[in-house]
Amino acid sequence: MALPSHTQSSISSSSSFSYGFTHDVFLSFRGSDTRYSFIGNLHKDLCRKGIRTFIDDRELKGGDEITPSLFKHIEETRIFIPVLSTNYASSSFCLDELVHIIHCFKESSRLVLPIFYDVEPSHVRHQHGSYAKALDDHIEKFQNNKNNMERLQKWKSALTQTANFSGHHFNPRNGYEYEFIEKIVKYVSSKINRVPLYVADYPVGLQSRVLKVNSFLDLRSNGEVQMLGIYGTGGMGKTTLARAVYNSIADQFDGLCFLHNVRENSAKYGLEHLQEKLLSKLVELDVKLGDVNEGIPIIKQRLHRKKVLLILDDVHELKQLQVLAGRLDWFGLGSKVIITTQEKKLLDGHGIERAYEIHKLNDKEALELLRWNAFKNNKVDTNFDDILHQAVTYASGLPLALEVVGSNLFGKNIREWKSALSQYERRPIRKIQEILKVSFDALEEDEKNVFLDIACCFKGYELKELENILHAHYGNCMNYQIRVLHDKSLIKIYWYLGNYVVTLHALIEKMGKEIVHEKSPKEPGRRSRLWFHKDIIHVLEENKGSSQIEIIYLEFPLSEEEVIEWKGDELKKMQNLKTLIVKNGSFSKGPKYLPNSLRVLEWPKYPSRIIPSDFCPKKLSICKLQQSDFISFGLHGTMKGTYQVRMSILGENSRNNFEPLDQKLMA
């Protein structure tokens, strides 16, 4: 959508998706061939229809060199119509014009509509006939000048590319010129009158991403049918990007359809409804379908010869792709199908090889977007600099978060900003939470549990260690669940210093923690997972534990490490505690009781020289007690068989050697 004039020039947008064009049509032609005949009539009819058409009068003024102002007119035009007549290539002016037209097409994918006026397209494409003679004349004139020879190669390339576009061929001896002109004007009108999709009030960072997506597409009219995926985390701007791409290339297609919210609408109305909507948009067919199997052959029959642009937004099941865009041969040559999804695996399952992963905004882009939303311009009092950077850090490059935070704090003073950001850190903004939570809600129960484990306790863990902990905690291998979370863009797995590491976006992490928090907002001791050191201190010192607690992960910030004052038997209430990891911190005394439900025990510098005598875990699989100073474990013989079949690890730095226990643990 075009921005108000006072803001448009300041934002990182492009005319290809903001529609800020000065001219609708630019006519490129050889005046001596067509100015006072075909071009004159075409120009008059275009203007009569209200189509803003630029026609150059250079030949009336004289001059051989193309001027900067003419380049500017080309750049400010939406549709280019080069009229390739017999003597078009004899004009270096025309050829330079054409080179710049192709440059603009490559930059922003605008429509190039060539008219082959009394020439064969193949003569233009391969430079035969009058085009070969014209180029030979230029070569002779250039006299092997290196710069001019490079210019010649650009001319040839531009002619070939132009001839590869879908155009119109007119032979004055075989038809009426006025009928041909009517056809052209009608076609151009259909493009000009199309209403672009709304993209964003402030399209910061979109231009580079639109160009990147378009670079994946072969936009020649007779090119191959392509399917392209745009995937990434919720709230990252996939739909916004898809709308911008749609606007930038829509003029080149004979049929257009943007199906919004496929996930939501298929659940509400059924896939048959989406098939009906697709057919209505692309071929104006009003049909009622009994089931999806009726729709598939109709889509194939009606679209296989039509060049269409189809956007399927927020797809989350393979079935949706299978019934809306099952195969490439459903669509005509040059058609493009673009799918937005959070699940890369879904694209792979449909055989879609081209995929663009949308990444978060960089800090500069994030700051700009926040400024526009919070202040409605990009000029801000320098007193806000620090608090703005805090807000950018909170949003972690997520466009949705930047827009919501900026809009919420519009017109607020610095004190109100600080108060709001402090609140956001404690409790995520509901609007952001709801959008991010859509993917979580679609998970299976075991996948939800693994996600909450990672979000609350295990962000930043090496993949192998995480797999081991989860296997021990659940008693089953959870690698599949980890993969599902990765495929749904809920977590990231990246290579770092020789290991795969698991992480996730900061706001998705907050979303996971909020889900656990909401189960018991006021009493941490009734939550399934404890990770915030102050909550753990409260539960242990006030003896507020319960059987709901399954994981305790204690890690003090270095500047806040303190001694936990407890009696030592507070873990008795936690009969379902399976994982206890204490990374640091001091305890007033060692534990007098450890739950036998434990499967993972990691406690370096364990605060006692003995293990409680009644600690007899049947399923303890991981035991890390590095840098501890034991004199006795006090374990009963009943544990021997258990440890022989489970993996246990005694820390390498333990200062005493207990050979009998070692044999039990490592047998």
N, C-alpha and C positions, 0 to 999 in steps of 0.2 A: 504494500500500500504506500502511496506517495506520502511523504512527510510534509508538514507545514514548511513553508519556504524559509522560515527563520531558523529551522533546525536541520533541514535536509543536508546542507553542505557540510555540517559538522560531524555527522555520524558515518561510520564505516559501512556504507551501503553502496549499491550499484544500481544504475538505471535498469539493468536487466531484471531486477525484481522489485524496484520501487516505482517503475513506470514514469520516471521523470524525463520524458522525451520531449524535445522541441518539435521534431517532425515525425509524422507517421510514416511517410514514404520518402525515400531518396531515389530519384531516377538517374541512372548512369547510362549515357547514350552517346552515339557519334552523330553530331548535329547535322553534318552534310547528308547523312542517310535518312534520318527520321524526324528531325526537329519540326519541320513544317507539315508533317503528315501524321504518322502514327503517334509520335511523342506528344505533339500538340493536342491531338484528340484525347489521348489517354490522360494527360495532365488536366485538361478541362473537365473530363468526367469524374476524375478523382476529387477535384476541388468542389464540383457540384454536389458531391455526396458528403462534403464537410471533412474530407480526409486531408490533413495538412501535408502537402506534398512539396518537397524541395526540388526545384529544377534550376540547374546552373546555366548562367548566361555568359560563360567565359568566352565563348567563341565570338560573341557580339562585342566583347571588350578587347579581345586579343590576348596573347600571352601563351607560352608553352609550359610553364612550370605550375604545378598545383600549389595553391596557397595554403598557409596554416588555417585560415578561416574556413576553407573548404573541408579540410580534415576535420575541423570542429563540427561542421554541419553533418558530416558522415557519422561522427561519434554520437551525435545527439538524435539519431534517427532509429526508429524501431524496425522498419522493414526496408530492405534494399531490393530494388528492381533494376538489375543491369539488362539493358536491351542490346543483345549481341547481334549486331547487323553485319553486313558484308565487310564494311570498312572499319569496324570497331577497333580492331587490333592495330590499325595503321596510326592510331592516335596514342602517343606516349602518355598524354594526359588521361585518357580513358583507362589505360592499363594501370597507371599509378593509383587512380581512383579505385579500381577493382582490387588491387593489392591491399589497400586500406580497408575496404569492405570486408575482405576475407579475414583481415586482422581483427576487426570488430566482432566478426562471427566467432572466431576462436576465443576471444576474450569473454564474450557474454552470450554466445549461442543465439544471436538474433536471426530472424528469418531472412534468407536470401532466396528470392524468387526470380530466377533468370527467364528471360523471354528470348527465344531463338528466332529472330526476325529474318526470314528468308535465308537462313543458314542451317546446315545440318549440325545437330549437337555433337556428333562425332568429329566434325571439322574443328570445333572449338576445343573439345576434349584432347584431341591428339595434334592440334595445330596443323591441319591439312588445308588445302585449297587457299582461299584468300588469306587465311590466318597464317599459313606457312609463308606466303609471299610477304606479308606485312612484317613478320618477325625477321625474315631474311634482310629486308630493307633496313630494319633497325640495327641488325648486326653489322651491315656495311657502314652504316652511319657511325656506329660506336668505335670502329677501327681498333678492336681488341683492347679497348680501355677496360682495366680490371673492374673498376667500380660499376661501369655500365653493363659489363657482362653479368655481374651479380644481380643487377637490376633486371636484366633480361630473364634470368632464371626465376626470379620472383614473379615476373609476368606470366611465364609459362605455367608455373605452379598454380597461380591464381586462376588462370583460364581452365586448367584441368579440374580444379576443385569446384569451380562454378558450374561447369558442365555436368558434374556429378550430382548436383542438387536436382530435386524434382522441379521441373520448370514447365513452360508452355512453348510449344513450337507453332509458329504461324507462317504459312506460305501464302502471300497475297494472291497467288493464282488459283488457290484452292478453297477460298472462303471469304466471307465478308468481314472486313476489318471491324465494323461497329459491333458485330456479334462477339468477336473475340475480345474487344475492349470491355464490353458488358460483363463477360465472364471473368476477366481480370479484376474489374472493380468490385464485383460481387464477392469474389474470393477475399480480396483485401479487406472489404467492409466486415466480413465475418470475423477476421482476425482483430481488426481495430475495435470492434464493438464488444469483444469478449471482456468481461469484467474480471480483473485479476483477483486472486485469493488474498485475503488479509494475511500478512506475514507477521509483522511486529511493529509496535510503536517506535522502538529503538533497535534496529537490526544490527547491533554491534557484533562484529566478528563474522557476520554471515557471508560477506562477499568472498572471502578466501575459501570458505567451506563449500559454497555453491560452485565455484570454479573447480574445486577438487572433485566434487561429485560429477560434474559435467565432463571432466577429463576421463572418467571411466566409461562414458557413453560415446558410441559411434553415432554422431548426429547427422550423417549423410542420409538423404531421403531413401536411398535404395540399400541402406546398410542392413546389418543383421538385426533380428529381433533379440532384445536383451532384457534380462532381469537383473536388477541391482538391489542389494540390501543396504539399508542404513540401520546400524544397530548400536546399542549402548544403554547406559543406565537411564532409568526414568528421570524426567526433569532436566535432561541434558540438552533438549532442543531438537529432537529428531523430527517431530511433526513440523516445527517451524522451518527447519532446513528443507524438508520435503516440499512445503508450500513455496518456499523461495525458488527451489529448483524447478518446480512446476511452472511458476510464472516466467522463469527465465527461458524456458524452451517450448512453452505451450504453442506458440505461433507456428511451430513446424509440423504440427500433427493435424490429422483430419478428424480425430475424435478425442475427447478429453473426459477423464473421470477421476475424481479424487474421493475415495471412500474413506471417510473419517471414522476413527474409533471402531475398527473391525471387531476388536475384542468385546467391547461393550454392546455394540449393536447386534452382533451375531447372537449374543446371549439373550438380548431382549426380544429380538424379532425373528431370529433364525437366519441361516445362510441363504435360504431361498429369497428372502427379502433383499439381501445384498446382491444376489444375482439379478433380481428384477431391477434394482437401482442401477447396476452396471449397464444393463442393456438399454435402459431408458436414457442414460447419459450418453452412451457411445453411439447408439444407432436409433435413438428416439422410438424404441419399441416398448409399447405398453402391454405387458404380459403378466399373468398371474401363474405362478408355478406351484405345483403340488408338492414337489420335493426337489432336492438339489440335482438328482439324476436327470430330471427333465431339463434343467437349466444348462447343463454342460454341453449337450449337442447344439443347443441354440446359440450359445456363446461362440462355439467353434465355427458354426455355419455363417453367422452374421459378421464375424470379426476377422476371419482368416485372410481377407483381402484388403482390410482397412488398416491404415497407419494410425495407431492410437497411442496415447499416453495414459497409462493407468497407474494411479498411486493407491496402494493398500496400506493404510495407516494403522499402526498398533496391532499387528498380527501376532497371535500367541499360540496358535495350534496349526499343525501341518495340514489338517483337514481344510482349513480356511483357504490356504493356497491352492490346494488340489481342486477345489470347486470354483474358484474365482479366476485363477491363472494357472491351470494345470500344466500346460506345456507351451513351449515357444511357438509351435505351429498353430496354436489357436489364433494367432495375431498376424496381421499383414507385415510385409517387409518394412523395416525402419521403426517398428513399434518398440516402445520402452515400458517396462513394468518395474516400478520402484516400490519396495516393501520396507516399512519401518517396523522394527521389532526390538525387544530387549534380548532376544535369544538368538545368538549366532548359530547354535546347533540347528535351529529350525531352518535357517537358510541353507545350511549344509545338507539337511535332509531333503530339501527340494532341488538339490543340484545347482544351487546358485553360487557361482564361483566368484563373481564380482561383489565385493562387500566393502563398505566404508564404515569404519568405527568412529563414531563421533566422540570427541574428547572434550574435556572441560575447557572453559575459557582460561587463557593465561591471565596473569595478574593485571596486566595493563588493560586488557579487554574487560575483565571483571570490574575493575575500578570505573571504567568509562560507563558501563551499563548501569552500575549502581548509582553513579552521579546523575545520569539521565532520569532514572526512576525516582530518586530521592529529591532532586532539585529541579527537574524538568529542563535542565540545560547542563552543559559540561563545565560551567564556571562555578567554582565553589570557594567559599571563605576558607582560607588556609587553616583556620582554627579547627576545621573539621578533619584535617588530614589524618591524624592519628586514629580517630574513631572510625573513619572510612576504611582504613586499612584493617582494623579489627573486624569490621563487617565483611570485608573481602575474605579474610582468613576463615571466618565462620562459614561463609557460603561455599568455600572450597571450589570455586569455579563453576558451580551449578547455576545455569541461567535462571531457572525457576526460582531458586532461593534468592538470587540477587534482585530479581524483579519484585518478589513478595516483600523482602526486607526493605528495599528502597521505597516501595509504595506505602508500606506501613509507617515508615518514618518520615514521609513527606511533610514538610512544615514544622518538624520537631526541632527543639534546641539540643545542644550537646548533652545536657544532663539527661534528657529524655532518651537520647540515643544510647547512652551508657546503661541506663536502667533497662531498656528493652533488650539490648544485646546480652546483658547478664541474665535476663529471664529466658532468652532463647537458648542460652547454653544449658540451662537447667531443664527446660521443657521445650521441645521442638515446636515450631509453628505448625498449627493443625493443617493448614492448606498444603504445606510441603509434605507433612507426614502422610496425608491421605493419598497423595499421588505416588509417593515412594512405596507405600504399603500395598499397592495393587499387586505387585509382583510377589510379595510375601504371601498374600492371601491365596494366591494360586498354587502354592507349594503343597506337597504332601506333608503329613505330620512329621515324619522323620527328617525331611528336608528343612522344615521350619526349625526343628530343634537344633540341627547342626548350624544353621544360619545364626540363631540366637547365641549359640556357644561361641562362634567366631566373633560376632559383633560385640559381645559383652566381655569376652575373656582372651581370645586368641588372635586378635589382629596383629600382624607382623610376625607370626610364627613361621618357621620353615615348614614347607608342605609335608615333608616326611615326618617330622615330629608331631605335627597336627594330626596326621593320619594315625599315628601310633596312639596318641592320647584318646582320640575319638573311638578307635577300635577297642581300647581298654574300657572306656567309659560306658559304651553301649553293648559291649560284648560281641559286636559284629563289625565287619569292615564297612566303613562309611565313605569310601572313595567315590562311589557312584553319586552319593548325595553332594559331595564337594563339587563334582563335575557339573551337576545340575545347577548349583548355585553360580558357578562360573559361566555356564552357558546362558543363564538368565541375567547376566551382568550385575548380579548382586555382590559378587566378590571378584577380585582380580588376583591372578597368579602371575608373578613375574620373576625373571632370573636376576639374582643379585649375589655377587661375590661367590659364585660357584654353587648356589642353591636356589631352588624355587621357594618363593616367599608368598604368603597369602595376606592380602590386605583388602580394604574396601573403602569406598568414598566416606568421608567424614560424616555426611548427613545421613547416609544409609546406616552407618554405625550408630548414630544417635537414634535413628528410627528403631533399630533392633533393641537398643537399651530401653527406649520408651515403652516398647511392647511389654518387656519384662516388668518395668516399673509400674505400669498400669494395673497389673495383677494385684498389687498391694501398694497403693500410692503412699500410705502413711507409715506402714511398718515393713522395713526391709527384711525382717526375719521370716516373712511369709512369701518371699519371692523365690523363684527357682534358682536364680543365679545371683551371686554377690561378687562385685568387682570394685566398687567405689570404697576406698579405704575407710572413709568416715562411717559408711553404713556397716562395714564389717566390725569396726571398733564398737559401734553402738550395739550390734547383735551380741558380740562376745562379752563386752563389759556389763551389759544390762541383762544378759542371759535371755535374749529374745529369739533364740533359734527355734526352728520348727522342722517337721518332716518334709515340708515343701522344698527345702534347700537341697539342691543336687550338686552344685559347683560353688566352691569358694576360690576366688583368685585374688590374692592379696599382693599388691605392689604399691608401696608408698612412693610418692614423688620424693626425690632426693632431699628437697628442702623441707619436707614435712614428716620425715621419719620420726616415730615416737614409740614409747613403750606402751604396750597394751596391758592394762591392769585387769587380770581375770583370775578366777579360782582354778581353772584348768579342767573343769568337768562340763563346760558349757556345750561341748559337742555332743553330749548325750541326747539332747533333744533332736539332733539331726540324723535320724535313723535311715534316711535315704541319701545321705551325702556320699557321692561316688568319686568326686574329684576334689582334692584339697591341694592347692598350690600356693605356697607362701614364698614369694620371691625375696622379700626383705622385711625389715621391721624387727622390733624386740618385744619379748613377752616377759611379764613379771615372773613367770614360772612355766615349766613345761606342762604339756597336757597330761591330765590324769586319766583321760579316756579318749580313745579314737574309735569312731564307728566301724563296725565290722563290714559295713556296706562299701567301704572304700575300695576303689579299683585303681585309682591314681593317687599316689602320695608323693609330693615333691616339696621338700622343706629343707633347703640348705641351712646350715648353722642351726640345726634342730635344737630347741632350747632346753634340752634335758640330756642326761647321760644314760637314760633308760627309756625303753618303749613300754607303755602300759602293759601289765602282765595279762590282762584279759583281752588284748587286741588279737583277734583271730580271724582275719579277713579271708573269706573263701575265694574271692575273685580278684585279689590285688594283683595287678599285672605290671604296673610301673611303680618303682620305688626309688626315688632319688633323694639321698640324704647327704649331700656333699658337705664337707668341712664341718662335720659333726663330731662330737667327742663322747662316744658311747663307752660305757663299761659293760653294759648288759642290755640285750634286747628283751629278755624275759619272755620269749615266745614259747608257747606250748608245742609239744611234739606233733599235735594235730595239724600243724601247718605244713609239715614236710611234704606230703603228697601234693598239696596245692601248689607250692612253689616249684615243684619239679615240672609242672606243665604250663607255667606262666612265665612271662618275661619280667624279671625284676632287675633293677640296676642299683647297686650300692655305689655311691659317689666315689670317684677315684681319690679324692682328697681326704677321705675319712682317716682320722689320725690313729685309729687302733685297728688291729687285725683280729677278726673273729672268724677263725677258720671253720668251725662247725656251721655257723650261719651261712658263710659264703658257700659252703657245699650245698646247703639247702636251696639257696637262692639261685645258684647258677647251674644246678644239676641238670 
